[in-house]
Amino acid sequence: MEEEDQHKVADLVRELVLRLLSRSSPAGDPPSAAAAAAPDPHRLQGSLRYALRILSSRLAPSAAPDAAALAESIKRRLATQGKSSQALGFADLFAKFASKTGPGSVNNKWAVLYLLKIVAEDRSSASGGLDFSGPLPNLDSFEAELGSKPRVSRDRESERNGWSNGVLLVAKDPENLRDLAFKEYANLVKEENEVSEEVLVRDVLYACQGIDGKYVKFGTIVDGYILSDLVKVPRATRTMVRKLCELGWLFRKVRGYISECMDRFPAEDVGTVGQAFCAALQDELSEYYKLLAVLEAQSMNPIPLVSETASSENYLSLRRLSVWLAEPMVKMRLMAVLVDKCRVLRGGAMAGAIHLHAQHGDPLVHEFMRRLLTRVCSPLFEMVRSWVLEGELEDNFSELFIVGQPVKAESLWREGYRLHAGMLPSFISPSLAQRILRTGKSINFLRVCCEDRGWADAATEAASAAGTTTRRGSLGYGETEALESLVDEAAKRIDKHLLDVMYNRYKFKEHCLAIKQYLLLGQGDFVQYLMDIVWPELSEPANTISSFKLAGLLESAIRSSNAQYDDPEILDRLRVKMMPHGTGDRGWDVFSLHYDPRVPLDTIFTESVMAKYLKIFNFLWKLRRVEHALIGAWKTMKPNCITSHAFLKLQRAVKLQLLSTLRRCQVLWNEMNHFVTNLQYYIMFEVLEVSWSNFSSEIEAAKDLDDLLAAHAKYLNSILEKSLLGERSQTLHKSLFVLFDLILRFRSHADRLYEGIYELQARTGNSSLPLRDKSKARKQKNDKSSEPGSLITDGRKALTQRAGDFLQNMRQDLEAIAKEYTSLLEGFLSQLPVQQHVDLKFLLFRLDFTEFYSRLTLGGIACFGVFNRLEATGRYRLSN
């Protein structure tokens, strides 16, 4: 079909050329002869090629396509020629012509007017003596015709036709049909020797599109467009061309960046924000292309003139072009700066860098940057909306300021998501970013750890309260207040729902209380009963103890105390834990209680947190063990009156030595008991209870899970610091545990002393003892008969000697323990005032509120002086 159309067009053009050639016969020939004569084939082919050349060219009319302006020009021309009535008639006809619209009307009205105007001008030219009815011959055929004549004849002919030195003088000879063609040739020759402003304007427009012109080309050495030095133009013109061509250099930079980014997409270093930036730049370049198209059209149009006799020059000059390109130059410079700045940036960092250039006082720049940032920040705000309302991190290229990583469920809140400060744009504050992070984390925590779906309703309510929707594209650049409102509403509702789930569904408060009661030994009857029944078992070597047996003892302690009334789910989480042990360890060294936190409570009670609870439990458990040991020693030491009758049969020196030893043991026990009792009071009431009260208040005031975690961490750290378990109290902690070991050693010495006394009692006066004490003494006699230092012997004298040696050794051991205890206690108390924690500084006051330790040294010296004087004078008597 296209080939048939082309053949039809060729046939029509050929027929038109034939008719025109037939009309252009010489004036002397008769019309009949001219019509009958066939045109010369050579002339026909040349004219046909020339016609096809004109039709295939891109010639455009030298006027702007504006029907109203063209009609006004025609009316003004008629008025200046004195044809006022024709001007009014034309105005009336044009009004009717322009009002015709719809089917059957002429769409391109300007073209019709322009055709009529050209026809009228041709008629007026023909009436003035010039004949343009014939076609313009081909320039080549014209030169060939001239070349066939001698030079002299050509010169004469040129003088006759009005040609002089290559300049065409318009002749009135109707036979001179080739003058216009020669005028075109002369203009081309002149253009080669001297560049006109029209050509420079055209080359500048080419340069603005990144295309080399005829005289303005891109130089790689200077990295810019330059006008060749061989071209002779004024210096001012050269300077203006160089300034205008800067726009082309900027255009090449921006277009190159766009092409580079689009070639690399979807690479991670480009991302969706970079793609949006390139799309925004491309839109600006599209507007720039439209402006260049208009300027190119204007460059081919002459200036509309009122008078037809005035000379018309090109509408677009270099100065006019500089005015047209002033605003695009500002925009292109700004885009080039942004391209250089964002070449190595991506995501939120890119948006933040572009936002810094938006802080400008020029309304043009401000509006341009706002339009650009709206496109660039669209992917970023969509990610924020999806994160805040859905908990989805739609960030395939790591462009958002929130970074996620795969972790276990118990670490989701602490390690699953974090802020990336390098990707935080400057128009989002750090506090707002933290709220955005926490809101999305809360949704993910509810969905993954709590298996809850109630957050969706809370998110919808938050969007409604903030005046936005949950649809995509509801947020954009410049809507920071709307974003803050949405984040605040979503955070308030979702965090409240999260705390409700933790308190009601997962009973966080009840579990905290259970840990306080069992791991922090707050359930008194349970702890006392457990201590009583596991004492014999834990005194054995650690490698001989069965964890199953200890678990059974724990169950017995629960059933025998008020702990049996607690929630079975809580009691099911309490179990015995045996720590790693080495050679020589006893059960006391490896025994501990463990509370099993489950999802989602393990987010708060992590492994490190439970390790701290274990550390506190071991300290409190040893404190209770020391207290239990002193109570056991007191039970052994209490029935002194039973042994008083048996001592009457001993020698006086032995009696005084025995009483002095017992007295020293009693005094040392009182000192140790006073210290342990006051220390336990401080730990249980001043530390645990006060910390729990503060923790309970902070739980009620918590607004989100971060507040809950902070309150629990503060509660736990407070207990560690006040209980001498902190990093800054390691020296005190070691000194205290040495004191505990010394008290336990005193318990073994006290047991050994009273076992020896019972043996002596059994040997000297079995008959005077009650039946119960006789059997007990006999049993101890059988157990201790094989130990060195036993008091069983066959003679009274030997018995007395053996008793004296035993009591003297025991007295020496007690004195050594007392001296070491006093030294350790003084070292411990001397370190309390220099501690950084306020409560530890006042622990000395709490321990010494009766000034007992202040008078300890003087009291001990006076006590020993009295005993020595009584022993020397023999005036000390036993009281019945």
Buried (B, 14 or more C-beta within 10 A) or exposed (E): EEEEEEEEEEEEBBEEBBEBBBEBBEEEEEEEEBEEEEBEEEBBBBBBBBBBEEEEEEEEBEBBBEBEBBBBBBBBBBBEEEBEEBBEEBBEEBEEBBEEEEEEEEEEBBBBBBEEBEEEEEEEEEEEEBBBEBBBBBBEBBEEEBEEEEEEEBEEEBEEBBBEEEEBEEBEEBEBBBBBBBBEBBEEEEEEEEBEBBBBBBBBBBBBBBEEBBBBBBEEEEEBBBBEEEBEBEEEBBEBBBBBBBBBBBBBBBBEBBEBBBEEBEEEBBBBBBBBBBBBBEEBBEEBEEBBEEBBBBBBBEEBBEEEEEEEEBBBBBEBBBEBBEEBBBBBBBBBEBBEBBEEBBBBBBBBBBBEBBEBEEEEBEEBBEBBBBBBBBBBBBBBBBBBBBBBBEBEBBBBBBBBEEEEBBBBBBEBBBBBEEBBBBBBEEEBBBBBBBBBBBBBBBBBBBEBEBBBEBBBBBBEBBEBBBEEEBBBBEBEEBBBBBBBBBBBBBBBBBBEBBBEEBBBBBBBBBBBBBBBBBBEEBBBBBBEBBBEBBEEEBEEBEEEEBEEBBBBBBEBBEBEEBEEEBBEBBBBBBEEBEEEBBBBBBBBBBBEBEBBBBBBBBEEBBEBBBBBBBBBBBBBBBBBBBBBBBEBBEEEEBBEBBBEEBBEEBBBBBBBBBEBBBBBBEBBBBBBEBBBEBBBEBBBEBBBEBBBEBBEEBEBBBBBBEBBEBBBBBBBBBBBBBEEBEEBBEBBBBBBEBBBBBBEBBBBBBBBBBBBBBBBBBEBBEEEBBEBBEEBBEEBEEEEEBBBBEEEEEBBBBBBEBBEBBBEBBBEBBEBBBEBBEBBBEBBEEBEBEBBEBBBEBBBEEEBBEEBEEEBEEEBEEBEEBBEEEEBEEEE
